[in-house]
Amino acid sequence: NRFCTAPSNRTGFLCDDRVTCIPASWVCDRVSNCRNGEDEQEKLCGDLPHSLPGYLVFLCSNPRFWIYADQRCNGMNDCGDCSDESGSLASCPPCGWEWWSCIPVNYEYCSCIPRRLCRDGIQHCVGWSDEYVC
């Protein structure tokens, strides 16, 4: 079993040294992050996502799309339909303290925007709450 918790509480992949835990999205990215390169082996990366262990994969609501498990609930619309950020499939917690809850105007976000975008003079939320309330 190579499941581990990578930095920032992200789903991870445990390297052969049984110490190094890399984020799921670093597996099969054409960069060897484990000392022996086990995160880039053909057996693991040969038929994505089918060749990956299930814990590394999140299947979007559109069956043609998938993302790495550490990209689920990261605030970004990685699936393109927000299924990785909202709904029963993702089961994400509410917006964290670094996020503002609103209906974004940009498809990049789903139900929260980064607080750093608040009061920047640009509309990011449908009701302009990012400029007047946040």
Salt bridges, closest charged atoms under 4 A:
ASP16 OD1 - ARG2 NH2 2.31
ASP70 OD2 - ARG10 NH2 2.79
ASP120 OD2 - HIS124 NE2 3.06
